[in-house]
Amino acid sequence: MLPFPLSIIGISNDLLLLGRAISFDYYICNPITRTWLHLPSNPYPSVTTGSGFMCQPNSSDSIDTSRYRFKVVLMSGTNDHAIIFSSETGQWTMSPVLFPGKVLPMNGYHSVSSNGVLYWLDGSEIFFGIAAFDPIKAEDFKGRCRYIDMPVPLGNRWQATMGKTCFGACLDVLRLSLLLKRRKGYFDVKIWELDGVAWWNLVHELVLKKADTSKMHVLAFHPKDGDVIFMLCNDHLCRYEIGKKKVSTIRAMAR
């Protein structure tokens, strides 16, 4: 058991990055084995606008830093530098960052880790694009900080807004979905995958039919099966198999 209440800050390959709101303490937790690791104190405490977490999985069920490689990234309030912890060195370092244009990628949303790169949605109620940061590349590497436009053409009808947008990864490939309600019980969903560094491929375009459903959200993509998504249908957590057009209720959510 962890010694006190913590908030989930990041998720990567079944591990959780946890933190305390009143301090700069960070923990790596394995919820399956119920083991956790307290990271060394951050020597650069400052206001952060976002964070990222990525780890390299292996066959071990431990979170011993000698067996798991991971990085924790904290973005400064001004978004001009990152504070990075590496399990390989066991130390925090400060690194300058420069995102193209006026992007302010961190607004409190969790990052997504895919193929060694961290991604953040740019925006608050409306999302305008995606900021990408590669903490492994050298500081002078041109593509270390990138900006990725949303899939086009979206138009006003398919505007990427809070509640309609799902952002995640499947098989270590970045995915983005948008949902649009037609009428009660009918919802349109589009799912894209990032191909390379900036191109989007539309991989699924479907109509979800579920009677007596007035509210629906795509919550997550299955990490290992590109044909499965998880949804919230009214107050029920559901699994949807795209090829079979099959909806299965996992459980009712507490109100």
WOLINFEN-V953541 format. One record per pair of residues at least 4 apart in sequence whose ideal C-beta (glycine too) atoms are under 8 Angstrom apart, sorted by the first residue. I is the first residue (numbers start at 1). J is the second residue. If there is no record, write none. Layout:
<<I	J> <I	J>>
This chain:
<<1	34> <2	6> <2	18> <2	27> <2	29> <2	36> <4	20> <5	20> <6	18> <6	19> <6	20> <6	27> <7	18> <7	19> <7	20> <7	21> <8	16> <8	17> <8	18> <8	110> <9	17> <9	18> <9	19> <9	26> <9	51> <9	53> <9	110> <10	16> <10	17> <10	51> <10	52> <10	53> <10	72> <10	110> <10	111> <10	113> <11	15> <11	16> <11	17> <11	53> <11	110> <12	17> <12	53> <12	54> <12	55> <12	70> <12	113> <13	55> <13	56> <13	57> <13	113> <14	30> <14	31> <14	32> <14	57> <15	28> <15	29> <15	30> <15	53> <15	55> <15	63> <15	68> <15	70> <16	28> <16	29> <16	30> <16	31> <17	26> <17	27> <17	28> <17	29> <17	51> <17	53> <17	72> <18	26> <18	27> <18	28> <18	29> <18	36> <19	24> <19	25> <19	26> <19	27> <19	51> <20	25> <24	41> <24	42> <24	45> <25	38> <25	39> <25	41> <26	38> <26	39> <26	42> <26	72> <26	85> <27	36> <27	37> <27	38> <27	39> <28	36> <28	37> <28	39> <28	55> <28	63> <28	70> <29	35> <29	36> <29	37> <29	63> <30	34> <30	35> <30	36> <30	61> <30	62> <30	63> <32	61> <33	61> <33	62> <33	63> <35	62> <35	63> <36	63> <37	63> <37	64> <37	65> <39	72> <39	85> <40	85> <40	90> <40	91> <40	92> <42	74> <42	83> <42	85> <42	92> <43	92> <44	83> <44	92> <44	94> <46	76> <46	77> <46	83> <47	76> <47	77> <48	74> <48	75> <48	76> <48	77> <48	83> <48	106> <49	75> <49	76> <49	77> <49	79> <49	104> <49	106> <49	107> <49	108> <50	74> <50	75> <50	105> <50	106> <50	107> <50	108> <50	109> <50	111> <50	120> <51	72> <51	73> <51	74> <51	75> <51	106> <51	111> <52	71> <52	72> <52	73> <52	75> <52	111> <52	113> <52	118> <52	120> <52	133> <52	135> <53	70> <53	71> <53	72> <53	73> <53	111> <53	113> <54	70> <54	71> <54	73> <54	113> <54	116> <54	118> <54	135> <55	68> <55	69> <55	70> <55	71> <55	113> <56	68> <56	69> <56	70> <57	68> <58	67> <58	68> <60	64> <60	67> <60	68> <62	67> <62	68> <63	67> <63	68> <64	68> <65	70> <65	87> <65	90> <68	87> <69	87> <69	88> <70	87> <71	84> <71	85> <71	86> <71	87> <71	135> <71	136> <72	84> <72	85> <73	82> <73	83> <73	84> <73	111> <73	118> <73	133> <73	135> <74	82> <74	83> <74	84> <75	79> <75	82> <75	97> <75	105> <75	106> <76	80> <76	81> <76	82> <76	83> <79	97> <79	99> <79	104> <79	105> <79	106> <80	96> <80	97> <80	98> <81	94> <81	95> <81	96> <81	97> <82	94> <82	95> <82	96> <82	97> <82	133> <82	135> <83	92> <83	93> <83	94> <83	95> <84	92> <84	93> <84	94> <84	95> <84	135> <85	91> <85	92> <86	90> <86	91> <86	93> <89	93> <95	135> <95	139> <96	139> <97	133> <97	144> <97	145> <98	145> <99	103> <99	105> <99	131> <99	133> <99	145> <99	147> <100	145> <100	146> <100	147> <101	147> <103	122> <103	129> <103	131> <103	147> <104	122> <105	120> <105	121> <105	122> <105	130> <105	131> <105	133> <106	120> <106	131> <107	120> <107	121> <107	123> <107	124> <109	120> <109	121> <109	167> <111	118> <111	119> <111	120> <112	118> <112	119> <112	120> <112	167> <112	168> <112	169> <112	174> <113	117> <113	118> <113	119> <113	169> <114	119> <114	169> <114	172> <114	173> <114	174> <114	194> <115	172> <115	173> <115	174> <116	134> <116	136> <117	132> <117	133> <117	134> <118	132> <118	133> <118	134> <118	135> <119	130> <119	131> <119	132> <119	133> <119	148> <119	167> <119	174> <120	130> <120	131> <120	133> <121	127> <121	130> <121	165> <121	167> <122	127> <122	128> <122	129> <122	130> <122	131> <122	147> <123	127> <123	128> <123	129> <123	160> <124	162> <125	161> <125	162> <126	159> <126	160> <126	161> <126	162> <127	150> <127	160> <127	161> <127	162> <127	165> <128	150> <128	160> <129	147> <129	148> <129	149> <129	150> <130	147> <130	148> <130	150> <130	167> <130	174> <130	176> <131	145> <131	146> <131	147> <131	148> <132	145> <132	146> <132	147> <132	148> <132	197> <133	144> <133	145> <133	146> <134	141> <134	143> <134	144> <134	145> <137	141> <137	143> <137	144> <138	144> <139	144> <143	197> <146	197> <146	198> <148	194> <148	197> <148	198> <149	198> <150	154> <150	160> <150	176> <151	176> <151	190> <151	192> <151	200> <151	202> <154	158> <154	159> <154	160> <154	178> <155	159> <157	180> <158	178> <158	180> <158	190> <159	164> <160	164> <160	165> <160	176> <160	178> <161	165> <163	217> <164	178> <164	179> <164	180> <164	217> <165	176> <165	177> <165	178> <165	179> <166	175> <166	176> <166	177> <166	179> <166	217> <166	218> <166	219> <166	220> <166	221> <166	229> <167	175> <167	176> <168	174> <168	175> <168	220> <168	221> <169	173> <169	174> <169	175> <169	221> <169	223> <170	175> <170	193> <170	221> <170	222> <170	223> <170	224> <170	225> <170	226> <171	223> <171	224> <171	226> <173	193> <173	194> <174	193> <174	194> <175	191> <175	192> <175	193> <175	194> <175	203> <175	221> <176	191> <176	192> <176	194> <176	200> <177	189> <177	190> <177	191> <177	192> <177	218> <177	221> <177	229> <178	189> <178	190> <179	187> <179	188> <179	189> <179	216> <179	217> <179	218> <180	187> <180	188> <180	189> <181	186> <181	187> <181	188> <181	216> <182	186> <182	187> <182	188> <182	207> <184	212> <184	213> <184	214> <185	209> <185	210> <185	211> <185	212> <185	213> <186	207> <186	208> <186	209> <187	207> <187	208> <187	210> <187	213> <187	216> <188	205> <188	206> <188	207> <188	208> <189	204> <189	205> <189	206> <189	207> <189	208> <189	218> <189	229> <190	202> <190	204> <190	205> <191	202> <191	203> <191	204> <191	205> <191	221> <191	229> <192	200> <192	201> <192	202> <192	203> <193	200> <193	201> <193	203> <194	198> <194	199> <194	200> <194	201> <195	199> <195	200> <195	201> <203	226> <204	242> <206	242> <206	245> <208	216> <208	231> <208	240> <208	247> <210	216> <210	233> <210	247> <212	234> <213	233> <213	234> <214	234> <215	232> <215	233> <215	234> <216	231> <216	232> <216	233> <216	234> <217	231> <217	232> <218	229> <218	230> <218	231> <219	229> <219	230> <219	231> <219	232> <219	237> <220	229> <220	230> <221	226> <221	228> <221	229> <221	230> <222	226> <222	227> <222	228> <222	229> <222	230> <227	241> <227	242> <227	243> <228	239> <228	240> <228	241> <228	242> <229	239> <229	240> <229	242> <230	237> <230	238> <230	239> <230	240> <230	250> <231	237> <231	238> <231	239> <231	240> <231	247> <232	236> <232	237> <232	238> <232	253> <233	238> <233	247> <233	249> <235	252> <235	253> <235	255> <236	249> <236	250> <236	251> <236	252> <236	253> <237	249> <237	250> <237	251> <237	252> <237	253> <238	247> <238	248> <238	249> <238	250> <239	247> <239	248> <239	250> <240	246> <240	247> <240	248> <241	245> <241	246> <241	248>>
